[in-house]
Amino acid sequence: MITEMNFLNKLSGLNIFPFVMLSFFVLISCQSSKSTVQKEQGDERPNIILFVTDDHGKDALGCYGNPVIQTPNLDQLAEDGTIFNNAFCTSASCAASRSVILTGKFGHATGSYGHTHDYHHFSTYDTVNSLPLILEQNGYYTARIGKYHLAPEKVFHFQDVLPGNQRNTVEMANNVKEVFNSENPFFLYFCTGDPHRGESTGPNWDDPNSFGNSKTGYKGVKEITYTTDEVLVPSFLPDTKESREELVQYYQSVSRIDTGFGQLMEHLKASGKLDNTIVIYISDNGIAFPGAKTTLYEPGMNLPCIIKNPLLKGQTKVKNDFISWVDLTPTILDWAGINYQPNNFHGHSFKGVLSGEDTTARDEIYASHTFHEITMYYPMRVVRHKNYKLIFNIASGLEYPFASDLWVSSTWQQVYRSNAKYFGKRTVQDYLHHAEFELYDLDKDPDEIHNLADSKEHEEVLSMMKEKMKQFQQNTQDPWKVFWDKDYSLQGTGLNL
């Protein structure tokens, strides 16, 4: 066998010796460096599970105060970890929200304006760097299962894509067990199709949507069902037979998520990695009912967020700090011990908020929604500062558009067909026709009914909030910033404003 020294001696008489020597030591150095990185980082850095549901509001979780819904496994996660009362998506639309979660940037700056699938065609710019790519480049094993709803794949690439029925979280949990055997720290992106609306349960307009529930059930799942008498009707919805029938289906879908989540935690425990795995539970946007999903009212954007970091001692049970989905990528990178330039992201890490090391007031967030489906152009920008919230309806002259599944919902159709005056606490006219600016004091008006934008008493607040929004749009390269001055001639000129 030729040893390394014999090999070098044989080369000593050749003219290529200096070049080979340099190449040899560069190769050895690189291999040594790579090995060192894996040894130093591979075992000690935490594993991370990001569990994202589809259209789940705070209204249907036991740990957020619902005494009816059965979510024991998620309630246990909250008991062991921390729940955030003021966690917000930035866009109440599935694909647009998910792009923000995995890039740490607002969709108006990345081209992620709306849905990626079918005829909608929206896609993130291929120059954007995403969370799974950064984690992989730094030694993490990345895997995903379930709903994806992102494009292009090369931007949101995962090393492994695992099969599983998005409506059966038990099956999904069983299919990711091998992820927990990774020698490297892992990042698992676990995305359910529940409790998104599914096929209708019947042929008539007043038949409730199924929310993914199957009459024959799902393999391995013990379904939990509810009655119309026991479900709780959120204040933004009309308390009608149709609403309650659809909430029954919604609750069942949520409980199926919880069952699968419990199974996932059992597999994690059996792997021996429970105590070194950070678990994050969120939803992409609010409940799939008119007045929530696709709107930037509170039911559409103020969402569940439960985080368990077992590496922290004595997690605070409840946090009221404002956090946003745009903050998730920098936070996860911080947990993973990966260095990054903060100005590469629009969000800010809340690692210190969870640990208690950061006591800086976090009482402000921003939101940006432009499209849901391609036919639903209705750009809105939001700034929430403490108890005040300003919504800028850039296309306020248009009637507020409906997502196709919300329009055909029996909950809406009952109101529409009966020519009812109210939809929940808001008049139908106010729901369909929004003022250019909506200003709310959420301490006094949590249902966002009384618009203070024309109130003389709130002129200074309105002015302050507008300035914050303008600065936000400027800082995040928002193309819609030109609408402030109504100088539409600037559009398409190529000017660097």
Residue pairs with C-beta under 8 A, 6 or more apart in sequence:
2 10
8 21
8 24
11 17
11 20
11 21
14 20
37 139
38 139
38 184
41 138
41 139
41 185
41 337
42 139
42 183
42 184
42 185
45 139
45 140
45 185
45 336
45 337
46 185
46 276
46 277
46 278
46 309
46 311
46 335
46 336
47 180
47 185
47 186
47 187
47 188
47 273
47 276
47 277
47 278
48 185
48 186
48 187
48 188
48 277
48 278
48 280
48 332
48 335
48 336
49 187
49 188
49 190
49 264
49 268
49 277
49 278
49 279
49 280
50 101
50 187
50 188
50 189
50 190
50 280
50 282
50 328
50 332
51 190
51 191
51 192
51 261
51 264
51 279
51 280
51 281
51 282
52 98
52 101
52 147
52 189
52 190
52 191
52 192
52 282
52 283
52 284
53 191
53 192
53 194
53 195
53 257
53 281
53 282
53 283
53 284
54 94
54 147
54 166
54 191
54 192
54 193
54 194
54 195
54 196
54 283
54 284
55 94
55 195
55 196
55 197
55 283
55 284
55 285
55 286
55 287
55 288
55 293
56 194
56 195
56 254
56 257
56 283
56 287
56 303
56 304
57 234
57 283
57 286
57 287
57 292
57 299
57 303
57 304
58 64
58 302
58 303
58 304
59 66
59 232
59 234
59 287
59 299
60 66
60 69
60 71
60 195
60 250
60 251
60 254
60 287
61 69
61 71
61 74
61 75
61 254
61 304
62 69
62 70
62 71
62 72
62 74
62 75
63 71
63 74
63 75
63 77
63 78
63 79
63 83
63 306
64 83
64 304
66 232
68 226
68 230
68 231
68 232
68 251
69 226
69 251
69 254
69 255
70 224
70 255
70 258
71 254
71 255
71 257
71 258
72 258
72 262
73 258
73 259
73 261
73 262
73 265
74 257
74 258
74 261
74 281
74 306
77 261
77 265
77 279
77 281
77 306
77 308
78 306
78 317
79 317
80 308
80 315
81 279
81 306
81 307
81 308
81 309
81 315
82 306
82 307
82 308
82 315
82 316
82 317
82 318
82 319
82 354
83 304
83 305
83 306
83 317
83 318
83 319
84 305
84 306
84 307
84 319
84 320
84 321
84 323
85 318
85 319
85 320
86 302
86 319
86 320
86 321
86 322
86 323
86 365
87 282
87 302
87 303
87 304
87 305
87 323
87 324
87 325
88 301
88 302
88 303
88 322
88 323
88 324
88 325
88 365
88 367
88 384
89 97
89 100
89 283
89 284
89 285
89 286
89 300
89 301
89 303
89 324
89 325
89 367
90 97
90 100
90 106
90 107
90 301
90 324
90 325
90 326
90 366
90 367
90 368
90 369
91 97
91 100
91 107
91 285
91 367
91 368
91 369
91 370
92 285
92 286
92 292
92 293
92 294
92 295
92 296
92 300
92 301
92 369
93 114
93 115
93 285
93 293
93 294
93 369
93 371
93 372
94 115
94 147
94 149
94 196
94 284
94 285
95 112
95 114
95 115
95 116
95 117
95 120
95 122
95 149
95 150
96 107
96 112
96 113
96 114
96 115
96 122
96 369
96 370
96 371
96 372
97 284
97 285
97 325
98 149
98 150
98 191
98 284
99 107
99 110
99 112
99 124
99 150
100 106
100 107
100 112
100 325
100 326
101 131
101 282
101 284
101 325
101 328
101 329
102 130
102 131
102 132
102 150
102 156
102 189
102 329
103 110
103 112
103 124
103 128
103 129
103 130
103 131
103 329
103 345
104 131
104 326
104 327
104 328
104 329
104 330
104 344
104 345
104 346
104 347
105 128
105 326
105 345
105 346
105 347
105 476
106 326
106 346
106 366
106 368
106 476
106 478
107 113
107 368
107 370
108 368
108 370
108 476
108 477
108 478
108 479
108 480
109 346
109 476
109 477
109 478
110 124
110 125
110 128
111 122
111 123
111 124
111 125
112 122
112 123
112 124
113 122
113 370
113 371
114 120
114 122
114 370
114 371
114 372
114 373
114 374
114 376
115 122
115 149
115 371
115 372
115 373
115 374
116 122
116 123
116 149
116 150
116 151
117 149
119 374
120 371
120 373
120 374
121 374
122 151
122 371
122 374
123 151
123 152
124 130
124 150
124 151
124 152
124 155
124 156
125 155
126 152
126 154
126 155
128 155
129 155
129 344
130 155
130 156
130 157
130 329
131 187
131 328
131 329
131 332
131 333
132 142
132 144
132 156
132 157
132 158
132 187
132 189
133 155
133 156
133 157
134 333
134 338
134 340
135 142
135 187
135 332
135 333
135 336
135 338
136 142
136 157
136 159
138 336
138 338
139 184
139 185
140 184
140 185
140 186
140 187
140 336
141 159
141 160
141 179
141 182
141 184
141 185
141 186
141 187
142 158
142 159
142 160
142 186
142 187
142 189
143 158
143 159
143 160
143 161
143 162
143 176
143 179
143 186
143 187
143 188
143 189
144 158
144 160
144 161
144 162
144 188
144 189
144 190
144 191
145 161
145 162
145 163
145 164
145 172
145 175
145 176
145 188
145 189
145 190
145 191
146 164
146 166
146 172
146 190
146 191
146 192
146 193
147 166
147 191
147 192
147 193
148 156
148 191
150 156
158 189
160 179
162 172
162 175
162 176
162 179
163 175
164 171
164 172
164 175
164 176
165 171
165 172
165 193
165 218
166 172
166 191
166 192
166 193
166 194
167 192
167 193
167 194
167 198
167 212
167 214
167 218
167 256
168 218
168 219
168 220
168 221
168 256
168 260
169 192
169 194
169 221
169 256
169 257
169 259
169 260
169 261
169 263
169 264
170 218
170 219
170 220
170 221
170 259
170 260
170 263
171 218
171 219
171 220
171 260
172 190
172 192
172 260
172 264
173 260
173 261
173 263
173 264
173 266
173 267
174 220
174 263
174 267
176 188
176 190
176 264
176 267
177 267
177 271
179 186
179 188
180 186
180 267
180 268
180 271
180 273
181 271
185 336
187 332
187 336
190 264
192 257
192 260
193 212
194 211
194 212
194 253
194 254
194 256
194 257
195 211
195 212
195 250
195 253
195 254
195 257
195 287
195 288
196 211
196 212
196 288
197 209
197 210
197 211
197 212
197 288
197 405
197 409
198 209
198 210
198 211
198 212
198 213
199 209
199 210
200 207
200 208
200 209
200 210
200 408
201 207
201 208
201 209
201 210
201 249
205 408
205 410
205 413
205 417
206 242
206 410
206 413
206 414
207 410
208 242
208 245
208 246
208 248
208 249
208 410
209 246
209 249
209 405
209 409
209 410
210 249
211 246
211 249
211 250
211 252
211 253
211 288
212 253
212 256
213 223
213 249
213 252
213 253
213 256
217 223
218 256
221 256
221 259
221 260
222 259
223 252
223 255
223 256
224 252
224 255
224 256
224 259
225 248
225 252
226 247
226 248
226 251
226 252
227 248
228 241
228 244
228 245
228 247
228 248
231 244
231 247
231 248
231 251
232 247
233 239
233 243
233 244
233 247
234 287
234 289
234 292
234 299
234 424
235 424
235 425
235 447
236 289
236 291
236 292
236 297
236 299
236 424
236 425
236 426
236 447
237 243
237 289
237 291
237 411
237 423
237 424
238 411
238 414
238 415
238 420
238 422
238 423
238 424
240 411
240 414
240 415
241 414
242 410
242 411
242 413
242 414
243 289
243 411
243 414
245 410
246 289
246 409
246 410
246 411
250 287
250 288
261 281
265 274
265 279
268 274
268 277
274 310
275 310
276 310
276 311
277 310
278 307
278 308
278 309
278 310
278 311
278 335
279 307
279 308
280 305
280 306
280 307
280 328
280 332
281 304
281 305
281 306
281 307
282 303
282 304
282 305
282 306
282 325
282 328
283 303
283 304
285 293
285 294
285 300
285 301
285 303
286 292
286 293
286 295
286 299
286 300
286 301
286 302
286 303
287 293
287 299
288 405
288 406
289 299
289 406
289 409
289 411
290 402
290 406
290 409
290 411
290 412
290 423
290 431
291 297
291 299
291 300
291 423
291 424
291 426
291 431
292 299
292 300
293 300
293 403
293 406
294 300
294 369
294 372
294 376
294 401
294 402
294 403
294 406
295 301
296 367
296 369
296 380
296 382
296 391
297 448
298 442
298 446
298 448
301 367
301 382
305 323
307 354
308 315
309 315
309 335
309 354
309 355
312 354
312 355
315 354
316 354
316 356
319 353
319 354
321 350
321 353
321 361
321 362
321 363
322 362
322 363
322 364
322 365
322 384
323 350
323 353
323 362
323 365
324 347
324 365
324 366
324 367
325 347
326 345
326 346
326 347
326 366
327 347
327 348
327 349
327 350
328 347
329 345
329 347
330 340
330 342
330 345
330 347
330 348
330 349
331 347
331 349
331 350
331 351
333 340
333 349
334 349
334 351
335 351
342 348
346 475
346 476
350 358
350 362
351 358
352 358
353 362
363 385
363 386
364 383
364 384
364 385
364 386
364 468
365 383
365 384
366 381
366 382
366 383
366 384
366 469
366 472
366 476
367 380
367 381
367 382
367 384
368 380
368 381
368 382
368 476
368 478
369 378
369 379
369 380
370 377
370 378
370 379
370 380
370 480
371 377
371 378
372 401
372 403
373 403
373 404
375 401
376 401
376 402
376 403
377 395
377 398
377 401
378 393
378 395
378 398
378 400
378 401
379 394
379 395
379 480
380 391
380 392
380 393
380 394
381 391
381 392
381 394
381 469
381 472
381 473
381 478
381 480
382 389
382 390
382 391
382 392
382 469
383 389
383 390
383 465
383 468
383 469
383 472
384 390
385 464
385 465
385 468
387 441
387 442
387 443
387 444
388 439
388 440
388 441
388 442
388 461
388 465
389 438
389 439
389 440
389 442
389 448
390 437
390 438
390 439
390 453
390 462
390 465
390 466
390 468
390 469
391 434
391 437
391 438
391 439
391 440
392 436
392 437
392 469
393 434
393 435
393 436
393 437
393 438
394 480
394 483
396 433
396 434
396 435
396 436
399 432
399 433
400 431
400 432
400 433
400 434
402 412
406 412
412 423
414 420
415 422
415 423
415 428
420 428
421 427
421 428
422 428
423 431
424 447
425 447
425 449
426 447
426 449
435 451
435 453
436 453
437 451
437 453
437 462
437 466
438 448
438 451
438 453
439 451
439 452
439 453
439 455
439 458
439 461
439 462
439 465
440 448
440 450
440 451
440 452
441 452
441 458
442 448
452 458
452 461
452 462
453 462
470 481
470 484
472 478
473 480
473 481
473 484
474 481
481 497
482 488
482 490
482 491
482 497
490 497
